[in-house]
Amino acid sequence: MKKKKSPVGLIILLLIVAAVVLLVNHFHIDDFNAVKPGLLYTSGQPRGMDYNRLLYRYHIATIVNVRTASEHRERNWRNEEIVWVRNNGVKYVELPVEKANPFPDAQTQERFLALMADNADLPVLLHGSSDDKRVAMLTAVWLRKAEGHNLEKTIAEVRQIIDDRELTEDEIAFISNLVK
């Protein structure tokens, strides 16, 4: 006579696999990049426990959001972010750049460079939505004007932020015209 196998072992295994999958997804920040560890990180929109990971693992002191006011109304992510930064002593800055024209104007560039120059604001998380050209172009501003990176090195960094796609002629021209 064959003994029936108990499904308990299979159920436990499935629960463990489900827990691991949920944990990995729960602590995944879309398009996260360490541009310069300890100074500048970029990402898509953090959510849920991502904020705690940013604070405790990367010690983020300032979150900079490049979305415009009209984008704030698209989803409820902004309320979550504002509440979290207030509750955790993290500075929150909005430097809106139009999605249709991802090149930050001179005033936005200067505000970002001033923020990055203040040690009390570091490290900074610069974010927009996933694969955000605006984040990449503002990062290029800092790399060229504050860090003194050459064109090739800056383009390589920017490509990492925008998932290794080729830059457009306009993007290359914008980065080329950034000088210290």
MODELLER restraints for C-alpha pairs under 7 A, 6 or more apart:
rsr = mdl.restraints
at = mdl.atoms
rsr.add(forms.Gaussian(group=physical.xy_distance, feature=features.Distance(at['CA:26:A'], at['CA:49:A']), mean=6.71, stdev=0.5))
rsr.add(forms.Gaussian(group=physical.xy_distance, feature=features.Distance(at['CA:27:A'], at['CA:49:A']), mean=6.43, stdev=0.5))
rsr.add(forms.Gaussian(group=physical.xy_distance, feature=features.Distance(at['CA:27:A'], at['CA:50:A']), mean=5.61, stdev=0.5))
rsr.add(forms.Gaussian(group=physical.xy_distance, feature=features.Distance(at['CA:28:A'], at['CA:50:A']), mean=6.84, stdev=0.5))
rsr.add(forms.Gaussian(group=physical.xy_distance, feature=features.Distance(at['CA:29:A'], at['CA:43:A']), mean=6.80, stdev=0.5))
rsr.add(forms.Gaussian(group=physical.xy_distance, feature=features.Distance(at['CA:29:A'], at['CA:44:A']), mean=6.88, stdev=0.5))
rsr.add(forms.Gaussian(group=physical.xy_distance, feature=features.Distance(at['CA:29:A'], at['CA:46:A']), mean=5.72, stdev=0.5))
rsr.add(forms.Gaussian(group=physical.xy_distance, feature=features.Distance(at['CA:29:A'], at['CA:50:A']), mean=6.27, stdev=0.5))
rsr.add(forms.Gaussian(group=physical.xy_distance, feature=features.Distance(at['CA:30:A'], at['CA:43:A']), mean=6.04, stdev=0.5))
rsr.add(forms.Gaussian(group=physical.xy_distance, feature=features.Distance(at['CA:30:A'], at['CA:44:A']), mean=4.99, stdev=0.5))
rsr.add(forms.Gaussian(group=physical.xy_distance, feature=features.Distance(at['CA:30:A'], at['CA:45:A']), mean=6.84, stdev=0.5))
rsr.add(forms.Gaussian(group=physical.xy_distance, feature=features.Distance(at['CA:30:A'], at['CA:130:A']), mean=6.28, stdev=0.5))
rsr.add(forms.Gaussian(group=physical.xy_distance, feature=features.Distance(at['CA:31:A'], at['CA:43:A']), mean=4.87, stdev=0.5))
rsr.add(forms.Gaussian(group=physical.xy_distance, feature=features.Distance(at['CA:31:A'], at['CA:44:A']), mean=5.42, stdev=0.5))
rsr.add(forms.Gaussian(group=physical.xy_distance, feature=features.Distance(at['CA:31:A'], at['CA:130:A']), mean=6.07, stdev=0.5))
rsr.add(forms.Gaussian(group=physical.xy_distance, feature=features.Distance(at['CA:31:A'], at['CA:131:A']), mean=6.60, stdev=0.5))
rsr.add(forms.Gaussian(group=physical.xy_distance, feature=features.Distance(at['CA:32:A'], at['CA:42:A']), mean=5.65, stdev=0.5))
rsr.add(forms.Gaussian(group=physical.xy_distance, feature=features.Distance(at['CA:32:A'], at['CA:43:A']), mean=4.18, stdev=0.5))
rsr.add(forms.Gaussian(group=physical.xy_distance, feature=features.Distance(at['CA:32:A'], at['CA:44:A']), mean=6.80, stdev=0.5))
rsr.add(forms.Gaussian(group=physical.xy_distance, feature=features.Distance(at['CA:33:A'], at['CA:41:A']), mean=5.58, stdev=0.5))
rsr.add(forms.Gaussian(group=physical.xy_distance, feature=features.Distance(at['CA:33:A'], at['CA:42:A']), mean=5.15, stdev=0.5))
rsr.add(forms.Gaussian(group=physical.xy_distance, feature=features.Distance(at['CA:33:A'], at['CA:43:A']), mean=6.23, stdev=0.5))
rsr.add(forms.Gaussian(group=physical.xy_distance, feature=features.Distance(at['CA:33:A'], at['CA:161:A']), mean=6.62, stdev=0.5))
rsr.add(forms.Gaussian(group=physical.xy_distance, feature=features.Distance(at['CA:34:A'], at['CA:40:A']), mean=6.49, stdev=0.5))
rsr.add(forms.Gaussian(group=physical.xy_distance, feature=features.Distance(at['CA:34:A'], at['CA:41:A']), mean=4.58, stdev=0.5))
rsr.add(forms.Gaussian(group=physical.xy_distance, feature=features.Distance(at['CA:34:A'], at['CA:42:A']), mean=6.64, stdev=0.5))
rsr.add(forms.Gaussian(group=physical.xy_distance, feature=features.Distance(at['CA:35:A'], at['CA:41:A']), mean=5.39, stdev=0.5))
rsr.add(forms.Gaussian(group=physical.xy_distance, feature=features.Distance(at['CA:38:A'], at['CA:123:A']), mean=5.35, stdev=0.5))
rsr.add(forms.Gaussian(group=physical.xy_distance, feature=features.Distance(at['CA:39:A'], at['CA:122:A']), mean=5.57, stdev=0.5))
rsr.add(forms.Gaussian(group=physical.xy_distance, feature=features.Distance(at['CA:39:A'], at['CA:123:A']), mean=4.19, stdev=0.5))
rsr.add(forms.Gaussian(group=physical.xy_distance, feature=features.Distance(at['CA:39:A'], at['CA:124:A']), mean=6.04, stdev=0.5))
rsr.add(forms.Gaussian(group=physical.xy_distance, feature=features.Distance(at['CA:40:A'], at['CA:123:A']), mean=5.67, stdev=0.5))
rsr.add(forms.Gaussian(group=physical.xy_distance, feature=features.Distance(at['CA:40:A'], at['CA:124:A']), mean=4.97, stdev=0.5))
rsr.add(forms.Gaussian(group=physical.xy_distance, feature=features.Distance(at['CA:40:A'], at['CA:125:A']), mean=6.06, stdev=0.5))
rsr.add(forms.Gaussian(group=physical.xy_distance, feature=features.Distance(at['CA:41:A'], at['CA:124:A']), mean=6.16, stdev=0.5))
rsr.add(forms.Gaussian(group=physical.xy_distance, feature=features.Distance(at['CA:41:A'], at['CA:125:A']), mean=4.76, stdev=0.5))
rsr.add(forms.Gaussian(group=physical.xy_distance, feature=features.Distance(at['CA:41:A'], at['CA:126:A']), mean=6.20, stdev=0.5))
rsr.add(forms.Gaussian(group=physical.xy_distance, feature=features.Distance(at['CA:42:A'], at['CA:125:A']), mean=5.46, stdev=0.5))
rsr.add(forms.Gaussian(group=physical.xy_distance, feature=features.Distance(at['CA:42:A'], at['CA:126:A']), mean=4.74, stdev=0.5))
rsr.add(forms.Gaussian(group=physical.xy_distance, feature=features.Distance(at['CA:42:A'], at['CA:127:A']), mean=5.55, stdev=0.5))
rsr.add(forms.Gaussian(group=physical.xy_distance, feature=features.Distance(at['CA:43:A'], at['CA:126:A']), mean=6.63, stdev=0.5))
rsr.add(forms.Gaussian(group=physical.xy_distance, feature=features.Distance(at['CA:43:A'], at['CA:127:A']), mean=5.01, stdev=0.5))
rsr.add(forms.Gaussian(group=physical.xy_distance, feature=features.Distance(at['CA:43:A'], at['CA:130:A']), mean=6.91, stdev=0.5))
rsr.add(forms.Gaussian(group=physical.xy_distance, feature=features.Distance(at['CA:44:A'], at['CA:127:A']), mean=5.50, stdev=0.5))
rsr.add(forms.Gaussian(group=physical.xy_distance, feature=features.Distance(at['CA:44:A'], at['CA:128:A']), mean=5.47, stdev=0.5))
rsr.add(forms.Gaussian(group=physical.xy_distance, feature=features.Distance(at['CA:44:A'], at['CA:129:A']), mean=4.54, stdev=0.5))
rsr.add(forms.Gaussian(group=physical.xy_distance, feature=features.Distance(at['CA:44:A'], at['CA:130:A']), mean=4.06, stdev=0.5))
rsr.add(forms.Gaussian(group=physical.xy_distance, feature=features.Distance(at['CA:44:A'], at['CA:131:A']), mean=6.81, stdev=0.5))
rsr.add(forms.Gaussian(group=physical.xy_distance, feature=features.Distance(at['CA:45:A'], at['CA:127:A']), mean=6.35, stdev=0.5))
rsr.add(forms.Gaussian(group=physical.xy_distance, feature=features.Distance(at['CA:45:A'], at['CA:128:A']), mean=6.00, stdev=0.5))
rsr.add(forms.Gaussian(group=physical.xy_distance, feature=features.Distance(at['CA:45:A'], at['CA:129:A']), mean=5.35, stdev=0.5))
rsr.add(forms.Gaussian(group=physical.xy_distance, feature=features.Distance(at['CA:45:A'], at['CA:130:A']), mean=6.70, stdev=0.5))
rsr.add(forms.Gaussian(group=physical.xy_distance, feature=features.Distance(at['CA:54:A'], at['CA:60:A']), mean=5.87, stdev=0.5))
rsr.add(forms.Gaussian(group=physical.xy_distance, feature=features.Distance(at['CA:59:A'], at['CA:123:A']), mean=6.79, stdev=0.5))
rsr.add(forms.Gaussian(group=physical.xy_distance, feature=features.Distance(at['CA:60:A'], at['CA:122:A']), mean=6.88, stdev=0.5))
rsr.add(forms.Gaussian(group=physical.xy_distance, feature=features.Distance(at['CA:60:A'], at['CA:123:A']), mean=5.05, stdev=0.5))
rsr.add(forms.Gaussian(group=physical.xy_distance, feature=features.Distance(at['CA:60:A'], at['CA:124:A']), mean=5.73, stdev=0.5))
rsr.add(forms.Gaussian(group=physical.xy_distance, feature=features.Distance(at['CA:60:A'], at['CA:125:A']), mean=6.49, stdev=0.5))
rsr.add(forms.Gaussian(group=physical.xy_distance, feature=features.Distance(at['CA:61:A'], at['CA:90:A']), mean=5.15, stdev=0.5))
rsr.add(forms.Gaussian(group=physical.xy_distance, feature=features.Distance(at['CA:61:A'], at['CA:91:A']), mean=6.18, stdev=0.5))
rsr.add(forms.Gaussian(group=physical.xy_distance, feature=features.Distance(at['CA:61:A'], at['CA:121:A']), mean=5.57, stdev=0.5))
rsr.add(forms.Gaussian(group=physical.xy_distance, feature=features.Distance(at['CA:61:A'], at['CA:122:A']), mean=5.49, stdev=0.5))
rsr.add(forms.Gaussian(group=physical.xy_distance, feature=features.Distance(at['CA:61:A'], at['CA:123:A']), mean=5.47, stdev=0.5))
rsr.add(forms.Gaussian(group=physical.xy_distance, feature=features.Distance(at['CA:61:A'], at['CA:124:A']), mean=6.10, stdev=0.5))
rsr.add(forms.Gaussian(group=physical.xy_distance, feature=features.Distance(at['CA:62:A'], at['CA:90:A']), mean=5.54, stdev=0.5))
rsr.add(forms.Gaussian(group=physical.xy_distance, feature=features.Distance(at['CA:62:A'], at['CA:91:A']), mean=4.49, stdev=0.5))
rsr.add(forms.Gaussian(group=physical.xy_distance, feature=features.Distance(at['CA:62:A'], at['CA:92:A']), mean=5.74, stdev=0.5))
rsr.add(forms.Gaussian(group=physical.xy_distance, feature=features.Distance(at['CA:62:A'], at['CA:121:A']), mean=5.55, stdev=0.5))
rsr.add(forms.Gaussian(group=physical.xy_distance, feature=features.Distance(at['CA:62:A'], at['CA:122:A']), mean=6.54, stdev=0.5))
rsr.add(forms.Gaussian(group=physical.xy_distance, feature=features.Distance(at['CA:62:A'], at['CA:123:A']), mean=6.59, stdev=0.5))
rsr.add(forms.Gaussian(group=physical.xy_distance, feature=features.Distance(at['CA:62:A'], at['CA:124:A']), mean=4.82, stdev=0.5))
rsr.add(forms.Gaussian(group=physical.xy_distance, feature=features.Distance(at['CA:62:A'], at['CA:125:A']), mean=6.30, stdev=0.5))
rsr.add(forms.Gaussian(group=physical.xy_distance, feature=features.Distance(at['CA:63:A'], at['CA:91:A']), mean=6.24, stdev=0.5))
rsr.add(forms.Gaussian(group=physical.xy_distance, feature=features.Distance(at['CA:63:A'], at['CA:92:A']), mean=4.98, stdev=0.5))
rsr.add(forms.Gaussian(group=physical.xy_distance, feature=features.Distance(at['CA:63:A'], at['CA:93:A']), mean=6.24, stdev=0.5))
rsr.add(forms.Gaussian(group=physical.xy_distance, feature=features.Distance(at['CA:63:A'], at['CA:124:A']), mean=5.81, stdev=0.5))
rsr.add(forms.Gaussian(group=physical.xy_distance, feature=features.Distance(at['CA:63:A'], at['CA:125:A']), mean=4.83, stdev=0.5))
rsr.add(forms.Gaussian(group=physical.xy_distance, feature=features.Distance(at['CA:63:A'], at['CA:126:A']), mean=6.10, stdev=0.5))
rsr.add(forms.Gaussian(group=physical.xy_distance, feature=features.Distance(at['CA:64:A'], at['CA:92:A']), mean=6.07, stdev=0.5))
rsr.add(forms.Gaussian(group=physical.xy_distance, feature=features.Distance(at['CA:64:A'], at['CA:93:A']), mean=4.77, stdev=0.5))
rsr.add(forms.Gaussian(group=physical.xy_distance, feature=features.Distance(at['CA:64:A'], at['CA:94:A']), mean=5.70, stdev=0.5))
rsr.add(forms.Gaussian(group=physical.xy_distance, feature=features.Distance(at['CA:64:A'], at['CA:95:A']), mean=6.80, stdev=0.5))
rsr.add(forms.Gaussian(group=physical.xy_distance, feature=features.Distance(at['CA:64:A'], at['CA:125:A']), mean=6.04, stdev=0.5))
rsr.add(forms.Gaussian(group=physical.xy_distance, feature=features.Distance(at['CA:64:A'], at['CA:126:A']), mean=4.74, stdev=0.5))
rsr.add(forms.Gaussian(group=physical.xy_distance, feature=features.Distance(at['CA:64:A'], at['CA:127:A']), mean=6.21, stdev=0.5))
rsr.add(forms.Gaussian(group=physical.xy_distance, feature=features.Distance(at['CA:65:A'], at['CA:93:A']), mean=6.30, stdev=0.5))
rsr.add(forms.Gaussian(group=physical.xy_distance, feature=features.Distance(at['CA:65:A'], at['CA:94:A']), mean=4.88, stdev=0.5))
rsr.add(forms.Gaussian(group=physical.xy_distance, feature=features.Distance(at['CA:65:A'], at['CA:95:A']), mean=6.06, stdev=0.5))
rsr.add(forms.Gaussian(group=physical.xy_distance, feature=features.Distance(at['CA:65:A'], at['CA:126:A']), mean=6.11, stdev=0.5))
rsr.add(forms.Gaussian(group=physical.xy_distance, feature=features.Distance(at['CA:65:A'], at['CA:127:A']), mean=5.17, stdev=0.5))
rsr.add(forms.Gaussian(group=physical.xy_distance, feature=features.Distance(at['CA:65:A'], at['CA:128:A']), mean=5.72, stdev=0.5))
rsr.add(forms.Gaussian(group=physical.xy_distance, feature=features.Distance(at['CA:66:A'], at['CA:94:A']), mean=6.03, stdev=0.5))
rsr.add(forms.Gaussian(group=physical.xy_distance, feature=features.Distance(at['CA:66:A'], at['CA:95:A']), mean=4.91, stdev=0.5))
rsr.add(forms.Gaussian(group=physical.xy_distance, feature=features.Distance(at['CA:66:A'], at['CA:96:A']), mean=4.43, stdev=0.5))
rsr.add(forms.Gaussian(group=physical.xy_distance, feature=features.Distance(at['CA:66:A'], at['CA:97:A']), mean=5.60, stdev=0.5))
rsr.add(forms.Gaussian(group=physical.xy_distance, feature=features.Distance(at['CA:66:A'], at['CA:127:A']), mean=6.41, stdev=0.5))
rsr.add(forms.Gaussian(group=physical.xy_distance, feature=features.Distance(at['CA:66:A'], at['CA:128:A']), mean=5.35, stdev=0.5))
rsr.add(forms.Gaussian(group=physical.xy_distance, feature=features.Distance(at['CA:66:A'], at['CA:134:A']), mean=6.90, stdev=0.5))
rsr.add(forms.Gaussian(group=physical.xy_distance, feature=features.Distance(at['CA:66:A'], at['CA:135:A']), mean=6.91, stdev=0.5))
rsr.add(forms.Gaussian(group=physical.xy_distance, feature=features.Distance(at['CA:67:A'], at['CA:96:A']), mean=5.02, stdev=0.5))
rsr.add(forms.Gaussian(group=physical.xy_distance, feature=features.Distance(at['CA:67:A'], at['CA:97:A']), mean=6.28, stdev=0.5))
rsr.add(forms.Gaussian(group=physical.xy_distance, feature=features.Distance(at['CA:67:A'], at['CA:128:A']), mean=5.76, stdev=0.5))
rsr.add(forms.Gaussian(group=physical.xy_distance, feature=features.Distance(at['CA:68:A'], at['CA:96:A']), mean=4.72, stdev=0.5))
rsr.add(forms.Gaussian(group=physical.xy_distance, feature=features.Distance(at['CA:68:A'], at['CA:97:A']), mean=6.29, stdev=0.5))
rsr.add(forms.Gaussian(group=physical.xy_distance, feature=features.Distance(at['CA:68:A'], at['CA:98:A']), mean=6.38, stdev=0.5))
rsr.add(forms.Gaussian(group=physical.xy_distance, feature=features.Distance(at['CA:72:A'], at['CA:78:A']), mean=6.24, stdev=0.5))
rsr.add(forms.Gaussian(group=physical.xy_distance, feature=features.Distance(at['CA:85:A'], at['CA:91:A']), mean=6.50, stdev=0.5))
rsr.add(forms.Gaussian(group=physical.xy_distance, feature=features.Distance(at['CA:85:A'], at['CA:92:A']), mean=6.65, stdev=0.5))
rsr.add(forms.Gaussian(group=physical.xy_distance, feature=features.Distance(at['CA:95:A'], at['CA:108:A']), mean=6.35, stdev=0.5))
rsr.add(forms.Gaussian(group=physical.xy_distance, feature=features.Distance(at['CA:97:A'], at['CA:104:A']), mean=5.89, stdev=0.5))
rsr.add(forms.Gaussian(group=physical.xy_distance, feature=features.Distance(at['CA:97:A'], at['CA:134:A']), mean=6.56, stdev=0.5))
rsr.add(forms.Gaussian(group=physical.xy_distance, feature=features.Distance(at['CA:102:A'], at['CA:133:A']), mean=5.89, stdev=0.5))
rsr.add(forms.Gaussian(group=physical.xy_distance, feature=features.Distance(at['CA:102:A'], at['CA:134:A']), mean=4.55, stdev=0.5))
rsr.add(forms.Gaussian(group=physical.xy_distance, feature=features.Distance(at['CA:103:A'], at['CA:134:A']), mean=6.42, stdev=0.5))
rsr.add(forms.Gaussian(group=physical.xy_distance, feature=features.Distance(at['CA:103:A'], at['CA:137:A']), mean=6.15, stdev=0.5))
rsr.add(forms.Gaussian(group=physical.xy_distance, feature=features.Distance(at['CA:104:A'], at['CA:138:A']), mean=6.54, stdev=0.5))
rsr.add(forms.Gaussian(group=physical.xy_distance, feature=features.Distance(at['CA:109:A'], at['CA:138:A']), mean=6.97, stdev=0.5))
rsr.add(forms.Gaussian(group=physical.xy_distance, feature=features.Distance(at['CA:109:A'], at['CA:141:A']), mean=6.73, stdev=0.5))
rsr.add(forms.Gaussian(group=physical.xy_distance, feature=features.Distance(at['CA:113:A'], at['CA:142:A']), mean=6.25, stdev=0.5))
rsr.add(forms.Gaussian(group=physical.xy_distance, feature=features.Distance(at['CA:115:A'], at['CA:121:A']), mean=6.42, stdev=0.5))
rsr.add(forms.Gaussian(group=physical.xy_distance, feature=features.Distance(at['CA:116:A'], at['CA:122:A']), mean=6.85, stdev=0.5))
rsr.add(forms.Gaussian(group=physical.xy_distance, feature=features.Distance(at['CA:126:A'], at['CA:135:A']), mean=6.51, stdev=0.5))
rsr.add(forms.Gaussian(group=physical.xy_distance, feature=features.Distance(at['CA:127:A'], at['CA:135:A']), mean=6.15, stdev=0.5))
rsr.add(forms.Gaussian(group=physical.xy_distance, feature=features.Distance(at['CA:128:A'], at['CA:135:A']), mean=6.45, stdev=0.5))
rsr.add(forms.Gaussian(group=physical.xy_distance, feature=features.Distance(at['CA:131:A'], at['CA:161:A']), mean=6.71, stdev=0.5))
rsr.add(forms.Gaussian(group=physical.xy_distance, feature=features.Distance(at['CA:131:A'], at['CA:162:A']), mean=4.93, stdev=0.5))
rsr.add(forms.Gaussian(group=physical.xy_distance, feature=features.Distance(at['CA:131:A'], at['CA:163:A']), mean=6.67, stdev=0.5))
rsr.add(forms.Gaussian(group=physical.xy_distance, feature=features.Distance(at['CA:132:A'], at['CA:162:A']), mean=6.60, stdev=0.5))
rsr.add(forms.Gaussian(group=physical.xy_distance, feature=features.Distance(at['CA:133:A'], at['CA:162:A']), mean=6.64, stdev=0.5))
rsr.add(forms.Gaussian(group=physical.xy_distance, feature=features.Distance(at['CA:136:A'], at['CA:158:A']), mean=5.33, stdev=0.5))
rsr.add(forms.Gaussian(group=physical.xy_distance, feature=features.Distance(at['CA:136:A'], at['CA:161:A']), mean=5.93, stdev=0.5))
rsr.add(forms.Gaussian(group=physical.xy_distance, feature=features.Distance(at['CA:136:A'], at['CA:162:A']), mean=6.83, stdev=0.5))
rsr.add(forms.Gaussian(group=physical.xy_distance, feature=features.Distance(at['CA:140:A'], at['CA:154:A']), mean=6.07, stdev=0.5))
rsr.add(forms.Gaussian(group=physical.xy_distance, feature=features.Distance(at['CA:140:A'], at['CA:158:A']), mean=6.60, stdev=0.5))
rsr.add(forms.Gaussian(group=physical.xy_distance, feature=features.Distance(at['CA:140:A'], at['CA:175:A']), mean=6.43, stdev=0.5))
rsr.add(forms.Gaussian(group=physical.xy_distance, feature=features.Distance(at['CA:141:A'], at['CA:178:A']), mean=6.51, stdev=0.5))
rsr.add(forms.Gaussian(group=physical.xy_distance, feature=features.Distance(at['CA:143:A'], at['CA:149:A']), mean=5.56, stdev=0.5))
rsr.add(forms.Gaussian(group=physical.xy_distance, feature=features.Distance(at['CA:143:A'], at['CA:154:A']), mean=6.36, stdev=0.5))
rsr.add(forms.Gaussian(group=physical.xy_distance, feature=features.Distance(at['CA:144:A'], at['CA:150:A']), mean=6.67, stdev=0.5))
rsr.add(forms.Gaussian(group=physical.xy_distance, feature=features.Distance(at['CA:144:A'], at['CA:154:A']), mean=6.86, stdev=0.5))
rsr.add(forms.Gaussian(group=physical.xy_distance, feature=features.Distance(at['CA:144:A'], at['CA:178:A']), mean=6.19, stdev=0.5))
rsr.add(forms.Gaussian(group=physical.xy_distance, feature=features.Distance(at['CA:144:A'], at['CA:179:A']), mean=6.25, stdev=0.5))
rsr.add(forms.Gaussian(group=physical.xy_distance, feature=features.Distance(at['CA:144:A'], at['CA:180:A']), mean=6.59, stdev=0.5))
rsr.add(forms.Gaussian(group=physical.xy_distance, feature=features.Distance(at['CA:145:A'], at['CA:178:A']), mean=6.61, stdev=0.5))
rsr.add(forms.Gaussian(group=physical.xy_distance, feature=features.Distance(at['CA:145:A'], at['CA:179:A']), mean=5.63, stdev=0.5))
rsr.add(forms.Gaussian(group=physical.xy_distance, feature=features.Distance(at['CA:145:A'], at['CA:180:A']), mean=4.22, stdev=0.5))
rsr.add(forms.Gaussian(group=physical.xy_distance, feature=features.Distance(at['CA:146:A'], at['CA:180:A']), mean=6.85, stdev=0.5))
rsr.add(forms.Gaussian(group=physical.xy_distance, feature=features.Distance(at['CA:148:A'], at['CA:180:A']), mean=6.79, stdev=0.5))
rsr.add(forms.Gaussian(group=physical.xy_distance, feature=features.Distance(at['CA:151:A'], at['CA:176:A']), mean=6.26, stdev=0.5))
rsr.add(forms.Gaussian(group=physical.xy_distance, feature=features.Distance(at['CA:159:A'], at['CA:165:A']), mean=6.15, stdev=0.5))
